[in-house]
Amino acid sequence: MTEIADLVIIGGGITGVSIAFRAAQRRAGKIVLLEASTLASAGTGLSTGVVRQFYLIPELAQMAREGIEWYRRFADFVDGEDAGFVNTGMVVGATAEQKALFSKGVQLQVGSQSRILNASELRDLVPNVVTEGFDCAYYEPEAGYADPGRACLALATAARARGVDIRRDCPAIGIVRDGQGVSKVVTKAGDISTRVVVNAAGPWAAKLASWVQVPVALRCTRHKVIMIERPRPIAPDHPIFSDAVNLFYMRPDSTNRILIGSTSRADSREEVDPDSYLRSASLEEIADLGDRANQRIPALSHSGLIANWCGIYDESLDGFPVLGQSPDVRGFYVATGLSGHGFKLAPAISRLMVAAIIDGQIEPALHLLRLGRFTAGDFIDSPTTTTLTSMRAVDHID
């Protein structure tokens, strides 16, 4: 006997689980979430969890603001749970040429205390920084970081409490459509009849979409992170620091460790297979990232390496999320192409998606990020990182 569900979500990362939680809050009927492995096992679990609101597009700035508020007040929204949010603030060192763009970002942040600093003010916040090459700095005091895995599991617990059936180690192996749109999802345990499917499968989303002949252009790329011991000259509560010249960022991790990640466009050029990519950095990659950070903050050169790993991004053609219902297959929704924005934007993405699914409401942000924008040639042309680099896959297509 075929099982029947009102909504099937494929993917157990922060995006899929957030959508399940929001849909359950709206009492959307029988909701099934399918995860091929364990929750938060791919991009979410490897994320550094930075939450900031700098964007140069109003809709994205507002979505990011919503994310900060969500993680800051996570207990109020999610059954008293804690996402591990730490309000460190964020500082980005920038050149004179970049100042105008950061100033625009400040103007877009309604209700924020973000502002532009001079080099002296930068040194006050990051005392160990070498300011050579910097003319100014962008400062966002509300920014911080949270624990992506912890947040994802807390949302899953809250979703289950509201009746969501979360199935781990249960991959979707097919999606079937008929003349009316989506009709069922196939798993090894049996078929699930449904008229609404949300493809939140991250790096595997393009493959799933191909099952119903919906083209979703994604590149999976590898992004390096190293964990080092915190040297004594650097305060344990230092702000997140991002370098728009040397293209790296760093954030505290507990009181005795620091995470350093790359914002170089070179990362976006390394396309990988999500099932077999190298999840650790090479010695050369570790040295390169360490050198970039040490040049800017020499105190880091005295730190010992604790660990390293490589996260994975599902990058869209313009480096921004791809959301909403397919214009060609009724009931088939995508929430993919998150391109490194997924954790910070998941609260807003889930709200937008559930409003579209239940109410048919297409808010301006969802229209901006719609799947059909690429067919229409309506690419989003904006930097995708706080160092004003672009992770756009379109840059690498002839």
N, C-alpha and C positions, 0 to 999 in steps of 0.2 A: 504494500500500500504506500503510495507516494505521500510524503509529508508536505504540509502546506504552511507557508509563512507569509506574513505581510511584508516583511523586509528582510533581505539577506545582505549582510555586510561582509566583504571579503578583505581580510587584513586586520591583524591584531596589534598594530602600532598605535601611537597616540592619536592619529587621525581617525582610524576606524573605531577605536574604543570610545573616543569622544563623541562621534556621531551616534554610536549605539546608546550611550548614556543620555544624550540630548533627546534622541527619539523616544527612549523609554520614559523620560520625563513628560513628554507630550502624549504618552499612552498611544503609541503608534501601532498597537496590536502585537502579534507574535513576531519577535525580532530574533534572528539567528546571526551570530558572528562566527565566521570560519577563519581559523588561523592555521596555517600549514605547519608551524613549529610551536614555539612558545610565544607568549605575549611579549612585545617589546624586544624581539630577538634580532631585528635588523637595524634600520636607520635610527629608530627611537633609542634603543639600548646603547648605541654607540655615539649618540649626540652629546655635545658638551653642555647643552641646556641653557645657552645664553638667551636671555629675554630682554630685548631692547625695542625701541620704537622708531628708530631712524629709517625713514623711507622718503623718497622724493615724489611719491604719488599719494594724494590725499586718502584714497580708499585703503591703501596698504598701511599708511601711518595710523589710521583709525583702527584697523584690524590688530595691529601690533599693540596699540594702547589697550585694547580689550584683552589681549593676552597677558600683559603685565598685571592688569587688575585681577584677572582670573587666578593667576598663580599666587599673587600676593594675598588674595582672600580665598584661597582654595578651600579652606575649612568651611567657609560660609556657603560655598556652592556645592561641595561634594562631601556631605555627611560627616563633617568634622575632621576630614582627612588632611594630611599635610603633604604638600608637594616638595618640601625642602627648599622653598624660595629663600634666597639670601639677597638682600638689597645692598649691593656693593657700589652702585653707580658705574658709569662707563665713560671712559675718556678715549678720544680718537685724535692722535697727532696728525696734523695735515699741513700741506704746503699753502703758499699764498694763492696759487691757481685753484686749489680745491676749496678755498674759504667760501666762495659764493654758493657752492652746492650745499655745504654744511649749513650755511645761513638759511638757505631755502628749507632744508630739513627742519630747522628750528621753528620756522614760521608755520609749518604744517602740523606741528604737534600741539593741538589744542589742549590747554590745561596743564601742559608740562612745564617744568622749570629748566628745561634744556637751554643751553646758551653757548656762545662762542667765547673761548678763553684765549688770552695771549700766552706767550711762551713762559713767562714768569709764573702765571697761574697754573699752567700745566705742571711745572716743576713742584709747585706746592702740593698738588694731588698725587704726582708720581715722582717722588724726590730723586730716584735713582736714574731717571731717564736722561739720555743724551739728546738734546733738542736740535742738533744740527740737521738742517733740512726742513725743520718745522717752522712755520710762520704763526700757527695758531693751533687750537684744539677744539674739538666739539665735545661738550660735556653733557651727559644725560644722567642726572642724579637718581631718577626712578628705576634705572636699569638694574639688572642683576642676573642671577642664574637659579635654576631649579634642577631637580633630579628627574629626568625624563622617565626612567624606568619606574621609579616610585609613583610618579603621577599617573602613569599608564595603568599600573596595577590597582591603584586606588580607584580610578575611574571604572575599571573592570569590576571591582567588588561592588561599587555603587550601582553599576548597570545590572549586575546579577540580582542584587537586592530588589530591583524593579522589574525583574522577570526576563531579562535578556538571557538567551541560551548561548553561552560562549563555549565554542568547541575547539580545543587545542589539538594539535597533531591531526587536523582534519582539513587537508587542502581541497580546494575546489579543483576539479579536473575537467570541468566543462561548464559552459553556459549555453542555454538553448533559447532561441527566439522563434516566434511564429508571426503571423500576420498582424497581431496586436502589439508586438514588442517582445520584451523579455518574458520567458515562460517558465524556466526552471534553471536551477543550479545543480550540477552533477558532482557528487562526492563518492568516494569508495564505499562509504557507509550507506549510500542511497541517494535518491533524487529529492530535491526540495522544490516544490512548485511555488512560484512567486511571481508577482508582477513588478517588483521593485528590487533592483540589485545595486549596491554601492560598491564600486571597485576602488578600494583603498589599499591596494596590494603593493604600493611603493615601487621598488625596482622591477617587480613582476607585473605591473599594471598593464603595460603594453601587450604582453602576451595574453593576458586575460581578455583584454578588449578585442583582440584579434578573433577570439572565439565567436563573437557576434558581429564580425566584420566592421568594427569601429576603429579607424586608424587613430592611434595615440602615439605621437612621436616622442620618444624618451631616450635619453642616454644615461647610463649608469656610470658614475664616476667615483673615484676613490680619493678620500681626503684624510690627510695625516694629522694625528694628535700625539704629542708626547707629554708624559707626566714626569715632573722633576721635583726634587726636594726644594722647599722654599729656603733661599739663603737668608741669613739673619738681617741683612740691611733692608730687606723688603718686609713691610708690615703684613701680618697675617690677614688683615681686613682690607688689603689694597683693592682699589677699583679694578674692574675689567679694563684692560688697556688694549687698544687696537692701533696698529701702525699703518697709515695709509701710504707710506714710502717703502718700508721693508716688507710689507704685506704679510703680517702675522697678527695674531691676537693672543692674549693670555688672561686667564682668570684664576682666582684662588680656588682650591679644592680642599676643603677642611682647613685647618690652621697650619699644616706643615707641608702642603703640596701645592703645586701650580700646574695648570694645564696650558699648553701652548699649541695653537692650531694655525694652519695656513689659510690665507685668503688670496693666494696667488692664482692667476688665471691658468697657470700651467696645470693645476689640479683638474681643471675642467676638460683638459685635453686627453686625460688618461681614461679612456672608456674601458669598462671592465664587465665581466660576466658576474652577476650577483650571486650565482651559485658556486663560483670557484675563484673569486678574486683573492688577492693576498691581503690578509687582515692585519698584517704587521708592517711597519715601515722598515725599509732597508737601512743599513748603516749610513749610506750616502744621504738618504732622505732625512734621517735623524740629524746628521751633521749640518745639512743645509738649513733646516728649520732652526736648529740651535744657533747657528752662526747669525742668521737674520735677527734673532731675538737678542743675542749677546751684544751685537753691534749697537743696539738701541739701549739695552739695559745691561751694562757690563757685569753687574752683580750676579746675573744669572749664570755666568760662565763658571762659577764656583759650585754649582749645583750638581748633584748626582742624578742620573737617569733612573727612574723607578719603573716606568712601563711605557709602552707605546701601542697604538692601534690605528686602524684605518676605518673610518666610517664610510658609508655609501650614500650618495645622493641620487635621487631619481630626477634628472634635469629635463625640463621642458625646453622647447626651442628658443624661448626668450628668457629662461631662468626664473620664471615665476609660476606659481601653482596653476593647475588646470582643474577646474571645478564645474559641476553641474551635470545636467542631463544631456545625453547625446542627442543632437538634432535629427539623427537618423533612426535611432532605436528607442522607442518609448520605454520608460522605466529603467533604462540603463544609465546610471549616474557614475561619474568619476570624481575622485578626490586624489589627485596624483600630481606628478611633476613638481613636487614640493621644493626641490632645488636648494635644500638647506634651510628653508624657511618653516618647515613643518611644525616643529615643537612650539615656537613662539606664536604661530598663527593658528594652531589647532583649535583653541577656544572659539575664535571667530569663524573659522572654516566650518566647524561642526554646527554652529548656530545657523550660518547661511545655508548649509546643505539641508538641514532638517526643515527650515522654513520653506525651501524649494520643494522638498519631497511631500510634506504634509499640506502646506498651504498654497503651493504653486507660486510662491512669492520670489521674485528675482530682484534682489537688492542690487544697487549699483556696483558694489564690489564683486558680486557673483557674475554680473554681466561683464565686467572688466576681465575676469579670469576665466571666462567661458571657454569650453573646448573648441567651439567653432571659430574662435578668433584667428587661428592660424590659417584656416581655409580662406578666410576673408582678408588675409594679409595684415591683420590688425595686431601686430606684435607690440608688446610693451617694451619701450626703449628707455631703460633706466638702469643705473648701477644696481647690482644685486647684493652688494656687501657694504659694510660700514667703512671699508677702505676704498670705496668708489670703483672697485673693479667689477667686471661683469663675468658671471659664470654662464653666459648665454651660449648654448650649443649652436645657435644660428650663426655665431661668429666663425664657426669652423666648417660651415657648409658652403661649398663653391656654388 
